[in-house]
Amino acid sequence: MKSPRIDGLLVARKAAGLRWPTVKAVLQGRISSHTMSATALSDAEADYFKLSETSAQRTLRFWKVRVGSV
């Protein structure tokens, strides 16, 4: 949540099946030093809709395995 990168947030929320308005609220409510421009938010929305829920769940499982093996 503190990172300026949003890919992890998008993957986790898509894996959980959240709808875009909820994800948008999370992104906009992050720490004030990481506010998003309208362009960045629009790009995030496009990325979110390109990502399938199944793909996001698979990515989370991969990340968990990778972290567990370190």
ABEGO torsion letter per residue (X at the ends): XABABAAAAAAAAAAAGBBAAAAAAAAAABBAAABBBAAAAAAAAAAAAABBAAAAAAAAAAAAAAAAAX
